[in-house]
Amino acid sequence: MNGGPSGFNNAPVTRSFVVASALFTIFFGIQGRSIKLGLSYQDVIVKLRIWKLVTSVFAFSSTPELMFGLFLLYYFRVFERQIGSNKYSVFILFSIITSLLFEVLAISLLKDPAANLVTSGPYGLLFASFVPFFFDIPVSTQFRVFGVRFSDKSFIYLAGLQLLLSSWRRSILPGICGILAGSLYRLNVFGIRKAKFPEFVSSFFLRFSLPSAGNPPAAPTRDVRGNMPSFVGRQVERSHPPVPTATEPPEDSIATLVSMGFDRNSARQALVHAGNDVNIATNILLESQSH
């Protein structure tokens, strides 16, 4: 299990969100206002401080929360690579708005004017992401420590548990709201999983984000629910005539595409048609999914 190649290749929306979250946290931390960013009944219901709803989406209230939160945001970039930036933008917006609605509802029901009931930070998005992580990311390795069985997914769960309990009740409440939001997205309420933003959204984030060095772009385009459709191979042949190649695609090239979520057979066919060029193969797979 991994999030694919390191860095933010083909994850411009995630990169922008990580940068925004870090900047908001540092800005309010320098001013000593981080602890005051949490949502309370007095702020949200009585005084209608809408700006707090916005800042609470990005800024964490402490450095440990920031570290664990950014680590999880960085890992969950795998979902942007799987469903594409435009659909992932919808997932982010849906998770944030839905979890905020649940939080405001909880605050209005508890009616505690003396405390910040909800800590700040993108808890809605983070814990909504644990829903597809649980159902759709397979376990690749398992091991035992003192007789207790763990998997490579255990480290992500432990980081999430640490974040969930970081501020006790103040962090558990938004965590639960995020899980509810992620569950509604998975249930495809209002057909939300089919919705996506126009292409200019991902283009905007590509221009807005800082360039990332290192690995060549490679974006998986299958749905998080499973492997790529069987018609991909036929689409590849129609869209891109074969490029003669005398060698079988290298295993490391196939593994690169598979690690990003592509089906192995589709990845191999694309490499054959691309003359074993990973970049061209990625574009072939992307184009085949758009038909």
C-alpha positions in Angstrom: 0.0 0.0 0.0 1.3 3.4 -0.9 0.2 6.7 -2.3 2.2 6.2 -5.5 5.3 8.2 -6.4 6.4 10.7 -3.8 5.5 14.3 -4.2 2.3 15.9 -5.6 2.4 14.8 -9.2 -1.1 14.7 -10.5 -2.4 15.9 -7.2 -2.6 19.7 -7.6 -5.7 20.1 -5.5 -4.2 18.2 -2.6 -1.0 20.3 -2.8 -3.0 23.5 -2.7 -5.0 22.4 0.3 -1.9 21.3 2.2 -0.2 24.6 1.5 -3.3 26.6 2.5 -3.7 24.6 5.7 0.0 25.1 6.7 -0.1 28.8 6.0 -3.4 29.4 7.9 -2.1 27.4 10.9 1.3 29.3 10.9 -0.4 32.7 10.5 -2.9 32.2 13.4 -0.2 30.5 15.4 2.1 33.5 15.2 -0.7 35.7 16.3 -1.5 33.4 19.2 -5.1 32.9 18.1 -5.0 29.2 17.1 -6.7 28.1 20.3 -9.6 30.6 19.6 -10.4 29.2 16.2 -12.6 26.4 17.5 -16.4 26.6 16.9 -18.7 27.3 19.8 -22.4 27.9 20.3 -21.8 31.6 21.1 -19.8 32.2 17.9 -21.8 30.2 15.4 -25.4 30.5 16.6 -25.5 33.7 18.7 -23.0 36.0 17.0 -23.0 34.4 13.6 -19.2 34.6 13.1 -19.2 33.0 9.6 -15.5 33.7 9.2 -14.8 31.2 11.8 -16.5 28.5 9.7 -14.0 29.3 6.9 -10.9 29.5 9.0 -11.8 26.3 11.0 -11.7 24.4 7.7 -8.0 25.1 7.2 -6.1 26.0 10.4 -5.1 23.5 13.0 -5.1 24.6 16.6 -1.7 23.1 17.5 1.6 21.9 15.9 1.1 18.2 16.7 -2.3 18.3 15.0 -0.7 20.1 12.0 1.9 17.4 11.6 -0.5 14.5 11.8 -3.0 16.3 9.7 -0.6 17.2 6.9 0.8 13.7 6.8 -2.7 12.3 6.3 -3.7 14.9 3.7 -0.5 14.0 1.9 -1.2 10.3 1.9 -4.8 10.7 0.8 -3.6 12.4 -2.4 -3.9 8.8 -3.7 -7.7 9.4 -4.1 -7.1 12.5 -6.3 -4.9 10.4 -8.5 -7.6 7.7 -8.7 -10.7 9.7 -9.5 -9.1 12.8 -11.0 -8.7 16.4 -9.7 -12.1 17.6 -10.8 -14.0 14.8 -9.0 -11.8 15.0 -6.0 -12.5 18.8 -5.7 -16.2 17.8 -5.4 -15.3 15.3 -2.8 -13.4 17.9 -0.8 -16.3 20.5 -1.1 -19.0 17.9 -0.2 -17.0 16.6 2.8 -16.3 20.0 4.2 -19.8 21.4 3.8 -21.6 18.3 5.0 -19.3 17.8 8.0 -19.7 21.6 8.9 -23.5 21.2 8.8 -23.3 18.2 11.2 -21.0 20.2 13.5 -23.3 23.2 13.5 -26.3 20.9 14.2 -24.4 19.3 17.1 -23.4 22.7 18.5 -26.9 24.0 18.4 -28.2 20.8 20.1 -25.6 20.8 22.9 -26.0 24.6 23.5 -22.9 25.0 25.6 -22.0 28.8 25.4 -18.9 28.5 27.6 -16.7 26.2 25.5 -15.4 25.7 22.0 -17.0 22.4 21.3 -15.3 21.8 17.9 -11.5 22.2 17.4 -10.3 23.8 14.1 -8.7 22.0 11.2 -9.8 20.1 8.1 -11.2 17.2 10.2 -14.2 16.8 8.0 -12.1 16.1 4.9 -9.6 14.0 6.7 -12.0 11.6 8.4 -14.3 11.5 5.3 -11.2 10.2 3.5 -11.0 7.3 5.9 -14.2 5.9 4.5 -12.8 5.1 1.0 -9.5 4.3 2.7 -11.2 1.5 4.7 -13.3 0.1 1.8 -11.2 0.7 -1.3 -7.5 0.6 -0.4 -6.3 -3.1 -0.1 -3.8 -4.4 2.4 -0.5 -5.3 0.7 1.5 -6.6 3.7 0.8 -7.9 7.1 3.1 -8.5 10.1 3.0 -9.3 13.8 4.4 -7.4 16.7 4.3 -9.2 20.0 1.7 -11.5 18.7 -0.6 -8.7 17.5 -1.3 -8.6 13.7 -0.8 -5.4 11.9 -0.9 -4.3 8.3 0.6 -1.5 6.3 -2.7 0.3 6.7 -2.3 0.3 10.5 0.1 3.2 10.4 -2.6 5.4 8.7 -5.2 4.3 11.2 -2.9 5.1 14.1 -2.2 8.6 12.8 -5.9 9.1 12.4 -6.5 7.9 15.9 -3.9 10.2 17.3 -5.5 13.1 15.5 -9.0 12.1 16.6 -8.0 12.0 20.2 -5.7 15.1 20.1 -8.2 17.4 21.7 -10.5 14.7 23.1 -14.2 15.7 22.8 -13.3 18.8 20.7 -11.6 16.6 18.1 -13.8 13.5 18.4 -17.0 15.5 17.4 -15.6 16.8 14.0 -14.0 13.4 13.4 -17.4 11.7 13.6 -19.0 14.4 11.5 -16.3 13.8 8.8 -16.9 10.0 8.8 -20.7 10.7 8.4 -19.9 13.0 5.5 -17.6 10.4 3.9 -20.3 7.7 4.3 -22.9 9.9 2.6 -20.5 10.4 -0.3 -19.9 6.7 -0.6 -23.7 6.1 -0.6 -23.8 8.5 -3.6 -26.5 10.7 -2.1 -27.9 13.0 -4.8 -25.6 11.2 -7.3 -22.7 13.2 -5.9 -20.1 10.6 -7.0 -20.8 11.4 -10.6 -20.4 15.1 -10.2 -17.2 16.9 -11.1 -16.0 20.4 -11.7 -15.1 21.7 -15.1 -11.6 21.1 -16.5 -10.5 24.7 -15.7 -10.6 23.9 -12.0 -7.7 21.4 -12.2 -5.9 23.7 -14.6 -6.2 26.6 -12.1 -4.7 24.5 -9.3 -1.9 23.3 -11.6 -1.0 27.0 -12.2 -1.6 28.1 -8.7 0.5 25.3 -7.0 4.2 25.3 -6.7 5.9 23.0 -9.2 6.9 19.6 -7.8 10.2 18.0 -8.8 11.0 14.4 -9.1 8.8 11.8 -10.5 7.1 12.1 -13.9 3.4 12.7 -13.9 1.3 9.5 -13.5 -2.4 9.7 -12.7 -4.5 6.6 -12.1 -7.9 7.1 -13.5 -9.9 4.2 -12.3 -12.8 4.6 -9.8 -11.9 3.9 -6.2 -14.3 1.1 -6.1 -12.3 -1.3 -8.2 -10.2 -2.0 -11.2 -10.4 -0.3 -14.5 -13.1 -1.4 -16.9 -12.4 -4.2 -19.3 -13.0 -2.0 -22.3 -9.8 0.0 -21.5 -7.7 -2.2 -23.7 -10.0 -1.8 -26.7 -10.0 2.0 -26.2 -6.2 2.0 -26.1 -6.0 0.2 -29.4 -8.5 2.6 -31.0 -7.0 5.8 -29.7 -3.3 5.0 -30.1 -1.9 2.7 -32.8 0.9 0.4 -31.5 4.4 1.7 -31.4 6.8 -1.0 -32.4 8.9 -2.3 -29.6 11.2 -5.2 -29.5 11.1 -5.7 -25.7 8.5 -6.6 -23.1 7.6 -3.7 -20.9 9.9 -3.6 -17.8 8.5 -4.8 -14.6 9.4 -1.5 -12.8 7.4 0.5 -15.4 4.4 -1.8 -15.0 4.8 -1.6 -11.2 4.9 2.2 -11.4 1.5 2.3 -13.1 0.0 -0.4 -10.9 1.1 1.4 -7.7 -0.9 4.4 -8.9 -4.1 2.2 -9.1 -4.0 1.1 -12.8 -5.0 -2.4 -13.7 -1.9 -4.5 -14.5 -3.1 -5.8 -17.9 -4.2 -2.3 -18.9 -0.9 -0.8 -17.8 1.1 -3.4 -19.8 -1.0 -2.8 -22.9 -0.5 0.9 -22.6 3.3 0.5 -22.2 3.4 -1.7 -25.3 1.5 0.9 -27.3 3.7 3.7 -25.9 7.0 2.0 -26.7 7.6 1.5 -22.9 7.4 5.2 -22.2 5.7 5.6 -18.8 4.6 9.2 -19.5 2.9 8.3 -22.8 1.4 5.2 -21.3 -0.1 7.3 -18.6 -1.7 9.6 -21.1 -3.1 6.7 -23.1 -4.7 5.3 -19.9 -6.1 8.7 -19.1 -7.5 9.2 -22.5 -9.0 5.7 -22.6 -10.9 6.5 -19.4 -12.3 9.7 -20.8 -14.2 8.0 -23.6 
